[in-house]
Amino acid sequence: MKRPNPLALLAALTASVLTASAAPPAAEPPRPILDGFTADPSIRVFGDTYYVYPTSDKPNWNTTDFSVWSSKNLIDWKKEGMILDVTKDLAWADLQAWAPDCAERDGKYYFYFCARGKIGVATADKPTGPFKDALGKPLLEKGGKIITNTIDPWVFTDDNGQAYIYFGNGSKMQVFKLKPDMIALDGDPVEIPLREFREGIVVFKRHGRYYFMWSIDDARSPDYRVGWGTADNPLGPVKSPARDFIVLRKNGTAVGTAHHGVVNVPGTDRWYVAYHRHAIPNGNGYQRQVCLARMDFNADGSIRPMDPMASPFRPGDRGEPIAQKPIKNTR
């Protein structure tokens, strides 16, 4: 009878142990919510519908047009079509169409966007456009009292009806009050210092507190991420937490996770973030995908860190349809 080889037995036992203790395969990242390569999403609610206004990615950020997507439940998204083509619809720019936002006042819609490093504003009677340049020139352009790069606009309207336009890139963020017509500036800009600020400012209000969120690092970096802070006033000052200052950052195959928008489900205290990541697979800072994450808060109002590998909805969920009348939050 042939005796077993001790070395062979040891090798087999070692292989068995290694196989049994191997980590399970990494979870699949959530699917993007929009078709194609898009980035820098602003997400808004108008009426009973959610809308996402993104950058339409092209090589080296040489983008030329804007489109909008709509959804009734945050799960099923429909491309509504192109709403502004800077090569045809502007007299003052023809390229680098980036990072838009949209706001509504008195039934009219105001579309704020970047083109050639300047910020313009266009108007329409519907959130799906088409939008028409309102001024025939930029609303914001770097120079004089505007000391930051004029990109990445975000419009916040407070409970008293006062609207603000926040913007900036580099190390400084500034804000103007807007006049009631939403296309004219009211007074001088105010600079609001933000910890590690790079770009992509977002401002919203929850339980009487003003939340500021922004992107850190370069959009081409895998470690592009989101920081935050709060203020008692829409003009600051903003204080960031010592712990959990970063609330969205890379994990697994989801990298470059930042430049986001925030939306509240009307009538509830449920919140979601639309953000972009480098496309999976083979993406980069010029080829990105828009995804959705659930944003939760601790009892003290602090934002809980979000995982870009986690899907906000389970298979078969109905999503977040907007009630015709506001309903009390039950979560």
KETI-493451 format. One record per residue (C-alpha): residue number from 1; y negated, x negated, z; residue in one letter. Coordinates in nm, 4 decimals, m for minus. Each point is the difference from the previous one (the first is absolute). Layout:
<atoms>
<atom resi="NUM" yy="Y" xx="X" zz="Z" resn="a"/>
...
</atoms>
This chain:
<atoms>
<atom resi="1" yy="0.0000" xx="0.0000" zz="0.0000" resn="m"/>
<atom resi="2" yy="m0.3376" xx="m0.1350" zz="m0.1013" resn="k"/>
<atom resi="3" yy="m0.2396" xx="m0.0445" zz="0.2896" resn="r"/>
<atom resi="4" yy="m0.3578" xx="0.1317" zz="m0.0492" resn="p"/>
<atom resi="5" yy="m0.2697" xx="m0.2609" zz="m0.0515" resn="n"/>
<atom resi="6" yy="m0.2222" xx="m0.0040" zz="0.3154" resn="p"/>
<atom resi="7" yy="m0.3069" xx="m0.0968" zz="m0.2029" resn="l"/>
<atom resi="8" yy="0.0565" xx="0.2876" zz="m0.2407" resn="a"/>
<atom resi="9" yy="0.0370" xx="0.2441" zz="0.2898" resn="l"/>
<atom resi="10" yy="m0.3249" xx="m0.1268" zz="0.1552" resn="l"/>
<atom resi="11" yy="m0.1858" xx="0.0368" zz="m0.3306" resn="a"/>
<atom resi="12" yy="0.1297" xx="0.3537" zz="m0.0478" resn="a"/>
<atom resi="13" yy="m0.0951" xx="0.0980" zz="0.3567" resn="l"/>
<atom resi="14" yy="m0.3508" xx="m0.1450" zz="m0.0420" resn="t"/>
<atom resi="15" yy="m0.0508" xx="0.1883" zz="m0.3275" resn="a"/>
<atom resi="16" yy="0.1140" xx="0.3230" zz="0.1654" resn="s"/>
<atom resi="17" yy="m0.2461" xx="m0.0408" zz="0.2876" resn="v"/>
<atom resi="18" yy="m0.2883" xx="m0.0813" zz="m0.2351" resn="l"/>
<atom resi="19" yy="0.0780" xx="0.3026" zz="m0.2141" resn="t"/>
<atom resi="20" yy="0.0181" xx="0.2343" zz="0.2986" resn="a"/>
<atom resi="21" yy="m0.3302" xx="m0.1226" zz="0.1463" resn="s"/>
<atom resi="22" yy="m0.1975" xx="m0.0096" zz="m0.3265" resn="a"/>
<atom resi="23" yy="m0.3215" xx="0.2050" zz="0.0007" resn="a"/>
<atom resi="24" yy="0.0178" xx="0.3281" zz="m0.1900" resn="p"/>
<atom resi="25" yy="m0.1785" xx="0.0164" zz="m0.3349" resn="p"/>
<atom resi="26" yy="m0.3773" xx="0.0450" zz="0.0235" resn="a"/>
<atom resi="27" yy="m0.1243" xx="0.3566" zz="m0.0288" resn="a"/>
<atom resi="28" yy="m0.1402" xx="0.1064" zz="m0.3339" resn="e"/>
<atom resi="29" yy="m0.3782" xx="0.0334" zz="m0.0038" resn="p"/>
<atom resi="30" yy="m0.1464" xx="0.3464" zz="m0.0607" resn="p"/>
<atom resi="31" yy="m0.0621" xx="0.1043" zz="m0.3560" resn="r"/>
<atom resi="32" yy="m0.3585" xx="m0.0111" zz="m0.1251" resn="p"/>
<atom resi="33" yy="m0.1695" xx="0.3392" zz="m0.0183" resn="i"/>
<atom resi="34" yy="m0.1748" xx="m0.0601" zz="m0.3343" resn="l"/>
<atom resi="35" yy="0.1414" xx="m0.0961" zz="m0.3364" resn="d"/>
<atom resi="36" yy="m0.0802" xx="m0.3365" zz="m0.1517" resn="g"/>
<atom resi="37" yy="m0.1968" xx="m0.2837" zz="0.1549" resn="f"/>
<atom resi="38" yy="m0.2883" xx="0.1179" zz="0.2189" resn="t"/>
<atom resi="39" yy="m0.1910" xx="m0.1312" zz="0.3005" resn="a"/>
<atom resi="40" yy="m0.2967" xx="0.0476" zz="0.2384" resn="d"/>
<atom resi="41" yy="0.0714" xx="0.3700" zz="0.0601" resn="p"/>
<atom resi="42" yy="m0.2514" xx="0.2442" zz="0.1419" resn="s"/>
<atom resi="43" yy="0.1783" xx="0.3130" zz="0.1245" resn="i"/>
<atom resi="44" yy="m0.1929" xx="0.3214" zz="0.0557" resn="r"/>
<atom resi="45" yy="0.0495" xx="0.3724" zz="0.0653" resn="v"/>
<atom resi="46" yy="m0.1957" xx="0.2523" zz="m0.2053" resn="f"/>
<atom resi="47" yy="0.0957" xx="0.3622" zz="0.0577" resn="g"/>
<atom resi="48" yy="0.3766" xx="0.0320" zz="0.0297" resn="d"/>
<atom resi="49" yy="0.0746" xx="m0.3190" zz="m0.1951" resn="t"/>
<atom resi="50" yy="0.0272" xx="m0.3709" zz="0.0703" resn="y"/>
<atom resi="51" yy="m0.1423" xx="m0.2443" zz="m0.2537" resn="y"/>
<atom resi="52" yy="0.0468" xx="m0.3740" zz="m0.0451" resn="v"/>
<atom resi="53" yy="m0.2594" xx="m0.2013" zz="m0.1907" resn="y"/>
<atom resi="54" yy="0.1357" xx="m0.3525" zz="m0.0640" resn="p"/>
<atom resi="55" yy="m0.0740" xx="m0.3080" zz="m0.2046" resn="t"/>
<atom resi="56" yy="0.2068" xx="m0.0007" zz="m0.3201" resn="s"/>
<atom resi="57" yy="0.1416" xx="m0.3536" zz="m0.0014" resn="d"/>
<atom resi="58" yy="m0.0357" xx="m0.2291" zz="m0.2997" resn="k"/>
<atom resi="59" yy="0.0402" xx="m0.3800" zz="m0.0219" resn="p"/>
<atom resi="60" yy="m0.2572" xx="m0.2045" zz="0.1935" resn="n"/>
<atom resi="61" yy="m0.1676" xx="0.3190" zz="0.1301" resn="w"/>
<atom resi="62" yy="m0.1566" xx="0.0622" zz="m0.3415" resn="n"/>
<atom resi="63" yy="0.0329" xx="0.3755" zz="0.0471" resn="t"/>
<atom resi="64" yy="m0.1996" xx="0.2439" zz="m0.2087" resn="t"/>
<atom resi="65" yy="0.0682" xx="0.3571" zz="0.1131" resn="d"/>
<atom resi="66" yy="0.0751" xx="0.2300" zz="0.2903" resn="f"/>
<atom resi="67" yy="0.2551" xx="0.2801" zz="0.0349" resn="s"/>
<atom resi="68" yy="0.0850" xx="0.2439" zz="0.2790" resn="v"/>
<atom resi="69" yy="0.3277" xx="0.1409" zz="0.1384" resn="w"/>
<atom resi="70" yy="0.0431" xx="0.3258" zz="0.1942" resn="s"/>
<atom resi="71" yy="0.2574" xx="0.1382" zz="0.2438" resn="s"/>
<atom resi="72" yy="0.0500" xx="0.3146" zz="0.2034" resn="k"/>
<atom resi="73" yy="0.2265" xx="m0.1658" zz="0.2564" resn="n"/>
<atom resi="74" yy="m0.0409" xx="m0.3830" zz="m0.0074" resn="l"/>
<atom resi="75" yy="0.3470" xx="m0.0302" zz="m0.1574" resn="i"/>
<atom resi="76" yy="m0.0288" xx="0.1315" zz="m0.3547" resn="d"/>
<atom resi="77" yy="m0.2840" xx="m0.1631" zz="m0.1950" resn="w"/>
<atom resi="78" yy="m0.1395" xx="0.0948" zz="m0.3399" resn="k"/>
<atom resi="79" yy="m0.2204" xx="m0.2197" zz="m0.2144" resn="k"/>
<atom resi="80" yy="m0.3022" xx="0.2103" zz="m0.0953" resn="e"/>
<atom resi="81" yy="m0.1232" xx="m0.2489" zz="m0.2586" resn="g"/>
<atom resi="82" yy="m0.2873" xx="m0.2375" zz="m0.0579" resn="m"/>
<atom resi="83" yy="m0.3290" xx="0.0947" zz="0.1664" resn="i"/>
<atom resi="84" yy="m0.2298" xx="m0.2896" zz="m0.0952" resn="l"/>
<atom resi="85" yy="0.0178" xx="m0.2723" zz="m0.2653" resn="d"/>
<atom resi="86" yy="m0.2518" xx="m0.2746" zz="0.0716" resn="v"/>
<atom resi="87" yy="0.0240" xx="m0.1342" zz="m0.3549" resn="t"/>
<atom resi="88" yy="m0.1405" xx="0.3289" zz="m0.1322" resn="k"/>
<atom resi="89" yy="m0.1656" xx="0.1890" zz="0.2841" resn="d"/>
<atom resi="90" yy="m0.2358" xx="m0.2633" zz="0.1453" resn="l"/>
<atom resi="91" yy="m0.3052" xx="m0.1714" zz="m0.1437" resn="a"/>
<atom resi="92" yy="m0.0020" xx="m0.2754" zz="0.2638" resn="w"/>
<atom resi="93" yy="0.3631" xx="m0.1233" zz="0.0213" resn="a"/>
<atom resi="94" yy="0.3184" xx="m0.0095" zz="m0.2058" resn="d"/>
<atom resi="95" yy="0.2667" xx="m0.1723" zz="0.2090" resn="l"/>
<atom resi="96" yy="0.1394" xx="m0.0647" zz="0.3485" resn="q"/>
<atom resi="97" yy="0.0351" xx="0.3645" zz="0.0991" resn="a"/>
<atom resi="98" yy="0.1215" xx="m0.0243" zz="0.3586" resn="w"/>
<atom resi="99" yy="0.0517" xx="0.1723" zz="0.3324" resn="a"/>
<atom resi="100" yy="m0.1511" xx="0.3503" zz="m0.0343" resn="p"/>
<atom resi="101" yy="m0.0635" xx="0.2784" zz="0.2490" resn="d"/>
<atom resi="102" yy="m0.0933" xx="0.3664" zz="m0.0306" resn="c"/>
<atom resi="103" yy="m0.1974" xx="0.2406" zz="0.2194" resn="a"/>
<atom resi="104" yy="m0.0994" xx="0.3653" zz="m0.0206" resn="e"/>
<atom resi="105" yy="m0.3194" xx="0.1793" zz="0.0954" resn="r"/>
<atom resi="106" yy="m0.0915" xx="0.3622" zz="m0.0725" resn="d"/>
<atom resi="107" yy="0.2707" xx="0.0369" zz="m0.2624" resn="g"/>
<atom resi="108" yy="m0.0943" xx="m0.3118" zz="m0.1945" resn="k"/>
<atom resi="109" yy="0.2061" xx="m0.3193" zz="m0.0125" resn="y"/>
<atom resi="110" yy="m0.1367" xx="m0.3524" zz="0.0237" resn="y"/>
<atom resi="111" yy="0.2050" xx="m0.2914" zz="m0.1278" resn="f"/>
<atom resi="112" yy="m0.0944" xx="m0.3467" zz="0.1283" resn="y"/>
<atom resi="113" yy="0.1482" xx="m0.2975" zz="m0.1816" resn="f"/>
<atom resi="114" yy="m0.0327" xx="m0.3705" zz="m0.0764" resn="c"/>
<atom resi="115" yy="m0.0737" xx="m0.1429" zz="m0.3433" resn="a"/>
<atom resi="116" yy="m0.1025" xx="m0.3586" zz="m0.0751" resn="r"/>
<atom resi="117" yy="m0.0525" xx="m0.0664" zz="0.3693" resn="g"/>
<atom resi="118" yy="m0.2410" xx="0.2918" zz="0.0479" resn="k"/>
<atom resi="119" yy="0.0455" xx="0.3466" zz="0.1464" resn="i"/>
<atom resi="120" yy="m0.0739" xx="0.3110" zz="m0.2023" resn="g"/>
<atom resi="121" yy="0.0164" xx="0.3729" zz="0.0628" resn="v"/>
<atom resi="122" yy="0.1122" xx="0.2752" zz="m0.2372" resn="a"/>
<atom resi="123" yy="0.0118" xx="0.3767" zz="0.0458" resn="t"/>
<atom resi="124" yy="0.2237" xx="0.2890" zz="m0.1039" resn="a"/>
<atom resi="125" yy="0.0589" xx="0.3656" zz="0.0759" resn="d"/>
<atom resi="126" yy="0.3694" xx="m0.0598" zz="0.0742" resn="k"/>
<atom resi="127" yy="0.1852" xx="m0.2716" zz="0.1953" resn="p"/>
<atom resi="128" yy="0.1958" xx="m0.0719" zz="m0.3180" resn="t"/>
<atom resi="129" yy="m0.3164" xx="m0.0639" zz="m0.2003" resn="g"/>
<atom resi="130" yy="m0.0900" xx="m0.1045" zz="m0.2578" resn="p"/>
<atom resi="131" yy="m0.2792" xx="m0.1851" zz="0.1806" resn="f"/>
<atom resi="132" yy="m0.3388" xx="m0.0864" zz="m0.1482" resn="k"/>
<atom resi="133" yy="m0.2118" xx="m0.2959" zz="0.1087" resn="d"/>
<atom resi="134" yy="m0.2704" xx="0.1494" zz="0.2219" resn="a"/>
<atom resi="135" yy="m0.2640" xx="m0.2732" zz="m0.0151" resn="l"/>
<atom resi="136" yy="0.0417" xx="m0.1953" zz="m0.3207" resn="g"/>
<atom resi="137" yy="m0.0084" xx="m0.3114" zz="0.2183" resn="k"/>
<atom resi="138" yy="0.1813" xx="m0.1346" zz="0.3073" resn="p"/>
<atom resi="139" yy="m0.0528" xx="0.1637" zz="0.3364" resn="l"/>
<atom resi="140" yy="0.0594" xx="m0.3320" zz="0.1775" resn="l"/>
<atom resi="141" yy="m0.0446" xx="m0.3555" zz="m0.1244" resn="e"/>
<atom resi="142" yy="m0.0017" xx="m0.3233" zz="0.1986" resn="k"/>
<atom resi="143" yy="m0.3438" xx="m0.1442" zz="0.0666" resn="g"/>
<atom resi="144" yy="m0.2918" xx="0.0354" zz="0.2370" resn="g"/>
<atom resi="145" yy="0.1140" xx="0.1761" zz="0.3160" resn="k"/>
<atom resi="146" yy="0.3479" xx="0.0512" zz="m0.1435" resn="i"/>
<atom resi="147" yy="0.1675" xx="m0.3227" zz="0.1095" resn="i"/>
<atom resi="148" yy="0.3659" xx="0.0761" zz="m0.0668" resn="t"/>
<atom resi="149" yy="0.1927" xx="0.0455" zz="m0.3221" resn="n"/>
<atom resi="150" yy="m0.0448" xx="0.3556" zz="m0.1210" resn="t"/>
<atom resi="151" yy="0.3583" xx="0.1179" zz="m0.0380" resn="i"/>
<atom resi="152" yy="0.2445" xx="0.2288" zz="0.1823" resn="d"/>
<atom resi="153" yy="m0.2170" xx="0.3027" zz="0.0871" resn="p"/>
<atom resi="154" yy="0.1123" xx="0.2479" zz="0.2649" resn="w"/>
<atom resi="155" yy="m0.1952" xx="0.3175" zz="0.0771" resn="v"/>
<atom resi="156" yy="0.0141" xx="0.1645" zz="0.3407" resn="f"/>
<atom resi="157" yy="m0.1788" xx="0.3257" zz="0.0821" resn="t"/>
<atom resi="158" yy="m0.0569" xx="0.0669" zz="0.3688" resn="d"/>
<atom resi="159" yy="0.0215" xx="0.3382" zz="0.1706" resn="d"/>
<atom resi="160" yy="m0.3780" xx="0.0444" zz="m0.0273" resn="n"/>
<atom resi="161" yy="0.0135" xx="m0.0371" zz="m0.3785" resn="g"/>
<atom resi="162" yy="m0.1391" xx="m0.3534" zz="m0.0144" resn="q"/>
<atom resi="163" yy="0.1874" xx="m0.2056" zz="m0.2582" resn="a"/>
<atom resi="164" yy="0.0400" xx="m0.3776" zz="0.0024" resn="y"/>
<atom resi="165" yy="0.1182" xx="m0.2416" zz="m0.2672" resn="i"/>
<atom resi="166" yy="0.1784" xx="m0.3105" zz="0.1309" resn="y"/>
<atom resi="167" yy="0.0751" xx="m0.2968" zz="m0.2246" resn="f"/>
<atom resi="168" yy="0.0495" xx="m0.3749" zz="m0.0090" resn="g"/>
<atom resi="169" yy="0.2155" xx="m0.2985" zz="m0.0810" resn="n"/>
<atom resi="170" yy="0.0066" xx="m0.3512" zz="0.1428" resn="g"/>
<atom resi="171" yy="m0.0827" xx="m0.0201" zz="0.3680" resn="s"/>
<atom resi="172" yy="m0.2639" xx="0.2738" zz="0.0267" resn="k"/>
<atom resi="173" yy="0.0058" xx="0.3781" zz="m0.0148" resn="m"/>
<atom resi="174" yy="m0.3104" xx="0.2155" zz="m0.0400" resn="q"/>
<atom resi="175" yy="m0.0767" xx="0.3705" zz="0.0042" resn="v"/>
<atom resi="176" yy="m0.2761" xx="0.2255" zz="m0.1303" resn="f"/>
<atom resi="177" yy="m0.0775" xx="0.3548" zz="0.0962" resn="k"/>
<atom resi="178" yy="0.0114" xx="0.2299" zz="m0.3005" resn="l"/>
<atom resi="179" yy="m0.2567" xx="0.2708" zz="m0.0658" resn="k"/>
<atom resi="180" yy="0.1298" xx="0.3589" zz="m0.0262" resn="p"/>
<atom resi="181" yy="0.0250" xx="m0.0306" zz="m0.3788" resn="d"/>
<atom resi="182" yy="0.2721" xx="m0.2665" zz="0.0544" resn="m"/>
<atom resi="183" yy="m0.1398" xx="m0.2207" zz="m0.2798" resn="i"/>
<atom resi="184" yy="m0.3034" xx="m0.1514" zz="0.1758" resn="a"/>
<atom resi="185" yy="m0.0199" xx="m0.2483" zz="0.2881" resn="l"/>
<atom resi="186" yy="m0.1858" xx="0.0853" zz="0.3182" resn="d"/>
<atom resi="187" yy="m0.1616" xx="m0.3022" zz="0.1670" resn="g"/>
<atom resi="188" yy="0.1150" xx="m0.3590" zz="0.0276" resn="d"/>
<atom resi="189" yy="0.3592" xx="m0.1231" zz="0.0228" resn="p"/>
<atom resi="190" yy="0.1581" xx="m0.0778" zz="0.3358" resn="v"/>
<atom resi="191" yy="0.2455" xx="m0.2858" zz="0.0420" resn="e"/>
<atom resi="192" yy="0.2967" xx="0.0719" zz="0.2280" resn="i"/>
<atom resi="193" yy="0.1935" xx="m0.3105" zz="0.1101" resn="p"/>
<atom resi="194" yy="0.3776" xx="0.0461" zz="m0.0217" resn="l"/>
<atom resi="195" yy="0.2701" xx="m0.2362" zz="0.1189" resn="r"/>
<atom resi="196" yy="0.1538" xx="m0.1979" zz="m0.2897" resn="e"/>
<atom resi="197" yy="m0.1490" xx="0.2439" zz="m0.2533" resn="f"/>
<atom resi="198" yy="0.0718" xx="m0.0627" zz="m0.3669" resn="r"/>
<atom resi="199" yy="m0.0341" xx="0.3359" zz="m0.1808" resn="e"/>
<atom resi="200" yy="0.1320" xx="0.3555" zz="m0.0323" resn="g"/>
<atom resi="201" yy="m0.1930" xx="0.1708" zz="0.2812" resn="i"/>
<atom resi="202" yy="0.1160" xx="0.3471" zz="0.1143" resn="v"/>
<atom resi="203" yy="m0.1811" xx="0.2168" zz="0.2576" resn="v"/>
<atom resi="204" yy="0.1128" xx="0.3295" zz="0.1538" resn="f"/>
<atom resi="205" yy="m0.0575" xx="0.1996" zz="0.3169" resn="k"/>
<atom resi="206" yy="0.2618" xx="0.1198" zz="0.2464" resn="r"/>
<atom resi="207" yy="m0.0609" xx="0.1674" zz="0.3376" resn="h"/>
<atom resi="208" yy="m0.3664" xx="m0.1026" zz="m0.0048" resn="g"/>
<atom resi="209" yy="0.0768" xx="m0.3671" zz="m0.0622" resn="r"/>
<atom resi="210" yy="m0.0820" xx="m0.1894" zz="m0.3202" resn="y"/>
<atom resi="211" yy="0.2863" xx="m0.2073" zz="m0.1389" resn="y"/>
<atom resi="212" yy="m0.0579" xx="m0.2946" zz="m0.2302" resn="f"/>
<atom resi="213" yy="0.2848" xx="m0.1586" zz="m0.1966" resn="m"/>
<atom resi="214" yy="m0.0194" xx="m0.2829" zz="m0.2521" resn="w"/>
<atom resi="215" yy="0.1992" xx="m0.2519" zz="m0.2012" resn="s"/>
<atom resi="216" yy="0.0429" xx="m0.3660" zz="0.0941" resn="i"/>
<atom resi="217" yy="0.0890" xx="m0.2951" zz="m0.2267" resn="d"/>
<atom resi="218" yy="0.0158" xx="0.0043" zz="m0.3799" resn="d"/>
<atom resi="219" yy="0.1642" xx="0.2826" zz="m0.1959" resn="a"/>
<atom resi="220" yy="0.2135" xx="m0.2622" zz="m0.1751" resn="r"/>
<atom resi="221" yy="0.1376" xx="m0.1229" zz="0.3326" resn="s"/>
<atom resi="222" yy="0.3316" xx="0.1365" zz="0.1327" resn="p"/>
<atom resi="223" yy="m0.1708" xx="0.0128" zz="0.3427" resn="d"/>
<atom resi="224" yy="m0.2768" xx="0.2377" zz="m0.1113" resn="y"/>
<atom resi="225" yy="m0.0199" xx="0.2284" zz="0.3045" resn="r"/>
<atom resi="226" yy="m0.2006" xx="0.2649" zz="0.1861" resn="v"/>
<atom resi="227" yy="m0.2030" xx="m0.0394" zz="0.3191" resn="g"/>
<atom resi="228" yy="m0.1919" xx="0.2629" zz="0.1936" resn="w"/>
<atom resi="229" yy="m0.2528" xx="0.0815" zz="0.2693" resn="g"/>
<atom resi="230" yy="m0.2028" xx="0.2895" zz="0.1390" resn="t"/>
<atom resi="231" yy="m0.3617" xx="0.0858" zz="0.0694" resn="a"/>
<atom resi="232" yy="m0.2037" xx="0.2712" zz="0.1673" resn="d"/>
<atom resi="233" yy="m0.2340" xx="0.0154" zz="m0.2994" resn="n"/>
<atom resi="234" yy="0.0578" xx="m0.0054" zz="m0.3777" resn="p"/>
<atom resi="235" yy="m0.2352" xx="m0.3008" zz="m0.0126" resn="l"/>
<atom resi="236" yy="0.1966" xx="m0.1961" zz="0.2593" resn="g"/>
<atom resi="237" yy="0.0366" xx="m0.2244" zz="0.1859" resn="p"/>
<atom resi="238" yy="0.3752" xx="m0.0142" zz="m0.0598" resn="v"/>
<atom resi="239" yy="0.2398" xx="m0.1310" zz="0.2635" resn="k"/>
<atom resi="240" yy="0.3505" xx="m0.1105" zz="m0.0955" resn="s"/>
<atom resi="241" yy="0.2947" xx="m0.0043" zz="0.2423" resn="p"/>
<atom resi="242" yy="0.1358" xx="m0.3261" zz="0.1355" resn="a"/>
<atom resi="243" yy="0.3557" xx="0.1178" zz="m0.0679" resn="r"/>
<atom resi="244" yy="0.1341" xx="0.1762" zz="m0.3089" resn="d"/>
<atom resi="245" yy="m0.3137" xx="m0.0818" zz="m0.1971" resn="f"/>
<atom resi="246" yy="0.2105" xx="m0.0147" zz="m0.3173" resn="i"/>
<atom resi="247" yy="0.1544" xx="0.3408" zz="m0.0704" resn="v"/>
<atom resi="248" yy="0.1410" xx="m0.0499" zz="m0.3502" resn="l"/>
<atom resi="249" yy="0.1456" xx="m0.3202" zz="m0.1370" resn="r"/>
<atom resi="250" yy="0.2897" xx="m0.1358" zz="m0.2077" resn="k"/>
<atom resi="251" yy="0.3609" xx="0.0632" zz="0.0951" resn="n"/>
<atom resi="252" yy="0.3107" xx="m0.0781" zz="m0.2009" resn="g"/>
<atom resi="253" yy="m0.0575" xx="0.0487" zz="m0.3708" resn="t"/>
<atom resi="254" yy="m0.3212" xx="0.1947" zz="0.0645" resn="a"/>
<atom resi="255" yy="m0.2816" xx="m0.2572" zz="m0.0183" resn="v"/>
<atom resi="256" yy="m0.3720" xx="0.0059" zz="m0.0723" resn="g"/>
<atom resi="257" yy="m0.0193" xx="0.3273" zz="0.1950" resn="t"/>
<atom resi="258" yy="m0.3657" xx="0.0981" zz="0.0396" resn="a"/>
<atom resi="259" yy="m0.3118" xx="0.1473" zz="m0.1656" resn="h"/>
<atom resi="260" yy="0.0678" xx="0.3525" zz="0.1092" resn="h"/>
<atom resi="261" yy="m0.1406" xx="0.3469" zz="0.0423" resn="g"/>
<atom resi="262" yy="0.0476" xx="0.2420" zz="0.2907" resn="v"/>
<atom resi="263" yy="0.0523" xx="0.3757" zz="m0.0060" resn="v"/>
<atom resi="264" yy="0.0359" xx="0.2628" zz="0.2719" resn="n"/>
<atom resi="265" yy="0.2143" xx="0.3086" zz="m0.0572" resn="v"/>
<atom resi="266" yy="m0.2554" xx="0.2795" zz="0.0519" resn="p"/>
<atom resi="267" yy="0.0478" xx="0.2004" zz="0.3179" resn="g"/>
<atom resi="268" yy="0.2245" xx="m0.2644" zz="0.1591" resn="t"/>
<atom resi="269" yy="m0.0155" xx="m0.3399" zz="0.1632" resn="d"/>
<atom resi="270" yy="0.2373" xx="m0.1481" zz="m0.2575" resn="r"/>
<atom resi="271" yy="m0.1284" xx="m0.2945" zz="m0.2012" resn="w"/>
<atom resi="272" yy="0.1213" xx="m0.1986" zz="m0.2982" resn="y"/>
<atom resi="273" yy="m0.0945" xx="m0.3258" zz="m0.1656" resn="v"/>
<atom resi="274" yy="0.0202" xx="m0.0630" zz="m0.3746" resn="a"/>
<atom resi="275" yy="0.0136" xx="m0.3755" zz="m0.0632" resn="y"/>
<atom resi="276" yy="0.1161" xx="m0.2388" zz="m0.2678" resn="h"/>
<atom resi="277" yy="0.2599" xx="m0.2746" zz="0.0020" resn="r"/>
<atom resi="278" yy="0.1035" xx="m0.2555" zz="m0.2583" resn="h"/>
<atom resi="279" yy="0.2313" xx="0.1805" zz="m0.2407" resn="a"/>
<atom resi="280" yy="0.3734" xx="m0.0196" zz="0.0671" resn="i"/>
<atom resi="281" yy="0.1473" xx="m0.1931" zz="m0.1710" resn="p"/>
<atom resi="282" yy="m0.2071" xx="m0.2768" zz="m0.1583" resn="n"/>
<atom resi="283" yy="m0.3395" xx="0.1263" zz="0.1123" resn="g"/>
<atom resi="284" yy="m0.3088" xx="m0.1971" zz="0.0967" resn="n"/>
<atom resi="285" yy="m0.3680" xx="0.0496" zz="0.0759" resn="g"/>
<atom resi="286" yy="m0.0558" xx="0.1420" zz="m0.3479" resn="y"/>
<atom resi="287" yy="0.3120" xx="0.2173" zz="m0.0165" resn="q"/>
<atom resi="288" yy="0.0182" xx="0.2365" zz="0.2938" resn="r"/>
<atom resi="289" yy="0.1326" xx="0.3376" zz="0.1152" resn="q"/>
<atom resi="290" yy="m0.1532" xx="0.2707" zz="0.2195" resn="v"/>
<atom resi="291" yy="0.2113" xx="0.1125" zz="0.2959" resn="c"/>
<atom resi="292" yy="m0.0395" xx="0.2346" zz="0.2963" resn="l"/>
<atom resi="293" yy="0.0453" xx="m0.0585" zz="0.3740" resn="a"/>
<atom resi="294" yy="m0.0265" xx="0.2254" zz="0.3039" resn="r"/>
<atom resi="295" yy="m0.2741" xx="m0.1111" zz="0.2410" resn="m"/>
<atom resi="296" yy="0.0537" xx="0.0869" zz="0.3652" resn="d"/>
<atom resi="297" yy="m0.2169" xx="m0.0543" zz="0.3069" resn="f"/>
<atom resi="298" yy="0.0727" xx="m0.0905" zz="0.3602" resn="n"/>
<atom resi="299" yy="m0.1252" xx="0.2145" zz="0.2870" resn="a"/>
<atom resi="300" yy="m0.3072" xx="m0.2228" zz="0.0366" resn="d"/>
<atom resi="301" yy="m0.0912" xx="0.0526" zz="m0.3661" resn="g"/>
<atom resi="302" yy="0.1153" xx="m0.3405" zz="m0.1216" resn="s"/>
<atom resi="303" yy="0.1750" xx="m0.0169" zz="m0.3374" resn="i"/>
<atom resi="304" yy="0.3691" xx="m0.0835" zz="0.0058" resn="r"/>
<atom resi="305" yy="0.1106" xx="m0.2708" zz="m0.2437" resn="p"/>
<atom resi="306" yy="0.1535" xx="0.1386" zz="m0.3202" resn="m"/>
<atom resi="307" yy="0.3117" xx="m0.1340" zz="m0.1710" resn="d"/>
<atom resi="308" yy="m0.0249" xx="m0.0204" zz="m0.3824" resn="p"/>
<atom resi="309" yy="0.3805" xx="0.0094" zz="m0.0154" resn="m"/>
<atom resi="310" yy="0.0050" xx="0.3469" zz="0.1617" resn="a"/>
<atom resi="311" yy="m0.0326" xx="0.3168" zz="m0.2043" resn="s"/>
<atom resi="312" yy="m0.2305" xx="0.2701" zz="0.1429" resn="p"/>
<atom resi="313" yy="0.2410" xx="0.2766" zz="m0.1033" resn="f"/>
<atom resi="314" yy="0.3758" xx="0.0517" zz="0.0086" resn="r"/>
<atom resi="315" yy="0.1941" xx="0.1278" zz="m0.3016" resn="p"/>
<atom resi="316" yy="m0.0403" xx="0.3764" zz="m0.0217" resn="g"/>
<atom resi="317" yy="m0.3245" xx="0.0118" zz="0.2033" resn="d"/>
<atom resi="318" yy="m0.2594" xx="0.2521" zz="m0.1138" resn="r"/>
<atom resi="319" yy="m0.2782" xx="m0.2514" zz="0.0477" resn="g"/>
<atom resi="320" yy="m0.3425" xx="0.1116" zz="0.1202" resn="e"/>
<atom resi="321" yy="m0.1155" xx="0.3113" zz="m0.1871" resn="p"/>
<atom resi="322" yy="m0.3498" xx="0.1006" zz="0.1029" resn="i"/>
<atom resi="323" yy="m0.0171" xx="0.3308" zz="0.1845" resn="a"/>
<atom resi="324" yy="m0.2428" xx="0.2579" zz="m0.1345" resn="q"/>
<atom resi="325" yy="m0.1322" xx="0.0311" zz="0.3537" resn="k"/>
<atom resi="326" yy="m0.0070" xx="m0.2950" zz="0.2411" resn="p"/>
<atom resi="327" yy="0.3029" xx="0.0016" zz="0.2278" resn="i"/>
<atom resi="328" yy="0.0394" xx="m0.1490" zz="0.3427" resn="k"/>
<atom resi="329" yy="0.1777" xx="m0.3342" zz="0.0022" resn="n"/>
<atom resi="330" yy="0.3463" xx="0.0340" zz="0.1517" resn="t"/>
<atom resi="331" yy="0.1079" xx="m0.3632" zz="m0.0150" resn="r"/>
</atoms>
